[in-house]
């Protein structure tokens, strides 16, 4: 069963169980997925990788919201966002460890012939499709910067 089918099934279960908070979160998630399909083009269906990218974007939005709500001392909203964050993470593929990201980054740096920080864009352009949905872009960027800085 694909990720999209799992989300739809979980929505049905949440509605049957009367879990309105989870149902609302899943509906919002499905709306974001639908928006991504529309942006891709007429009758487009997202691949698992593209779906993972949409979910990763939602994770990042939740993390930013949590930080903002913590600054505003809104613990009620922090808890709500944390529940949604954990729910969304449940649909993401297993995340790569930093060591795995470093190994993929080293390989990519060699493939594109990067020699320093000036090649950061080339490396990231080739690397991100390989780790999409399985690693946070900011973590990947920091690792690539460290590797290129050491080169």
N, C-alpha and C positions, 0 to 999 in steps of 0.2 A: 504494500500500500504506500502510495506516495505521500509526501508531506501535505499537499493540498487536501487530499482525501482525509488524512488524519485530522486536520484542522476542522473540516466540515463535519466529520463524525463527532468530534469533541464538542462542537457547537450544538449538534442535535442532542447529545447526552446532557450538556449543561442546561439546555432548555427543558428537557424532560425532568431533570433533577430540581429545577427551579432555581438554579444558580445564576441569577441575573447579572451579577458582576462579571463572572467568567464569560457569560454569553455576550455581554456588551463588548468586552475586550476582544473576543474572537470575531465578532462582527466587524469591529474596527480593523482588525488584522486582515480579514477577507476583503474589506473595502480597499485597503492599501495594496493588496495583491492585485485586485481588479484594476486599480489605477495604473499599476505598473504594466499590466497587460495592455491597457488602452494606449499607454505611452509607447509601447513596443510596436503597435500597429494593429490593423483590422484583423479580427479573428486570431490574434496571437495567443499562444499558450506559453507560459514561462517554463523554462527548463528548471531542473532541481537546483542548479547553480544560481540561476537568476532569482529563484524563489528564496534561496539562502541569503542572497544579497539584500533582498527586501526585508527579510527577517533581521539581518544584521543591522540594517538601518534603523529598524524599530528598536532594537536593543540599545543602540547608541542614543536614540531619542529618549528612551526611558532613563538611561544613565544620566543624561544631561538634566532631565526633569528632576530626578532624585537629588542631584547636587543643588539645583535651584531651590527646591522645596526645603532642603536642609538649611540653606542659608536664610530662608524665610521663616524658619522654625514652624513648619507645617508637617508635623509627624504623621497626621492622618493621611495626607497626600503622599508622603514618602512611603508609607506602608502599602498603599494602593499601587503605586508605581513599581515597588519591589515585587509585589505579587505578579503583576503583569510581566515584569522582566523575567522572572523565573519561568512563567508559563511559556513565553516566547522562546527562551533558551531551550526549552524541552523539544522544540521543533527543529532546532538547528542541528546540523551534522556535528559529530564529535570535533571539538576544537583542537587545533595543532598545538603542541607544546612549543616553548621558545626554542628548544634545541632542534625540533623538526623545522621550524621556520628558518632558523639560522642555516641549516643544511640546504634547504630549498633556495634560500637567498644566495648562498655561496655559489651554488650551481648556476643560478641565473646571472650572477655577476660575471662569472667566467664565460657564459654563453654570449652575453652581449658585449663582452670585452671592456667592461667598465674599469676605469683606473682611478677615479676619485669622485668627490662630491659633485662635480659638474655633470656626471653621468647618472645622478640620482633619478631623474625623470625616466630615462631609458630603462633602468633597472626596475623601478616601480611599475612601469607600463607592462613589462614582461612578467613580473612576479605576481601582481595582484590577481590576474585571471587564474593562476595556479592555486592560490590559497583562498579565493573568494568564498565567503560563507563559513570558512573554517578557521579564520584568524581575523582579529581586529586590525583595521588598516593603520591605526596609530602605533600599535605594537610592531607591525611589520615595518613601518617607516623608521621607527627608532632603531630596530635591528639593522636595517639597511644602512642607516646613517653611521652606526657604529662600525659596521664592516667596511664601508667606503672610507671612513675616516682613518681606519687602521691600514687601508691599502696603500 
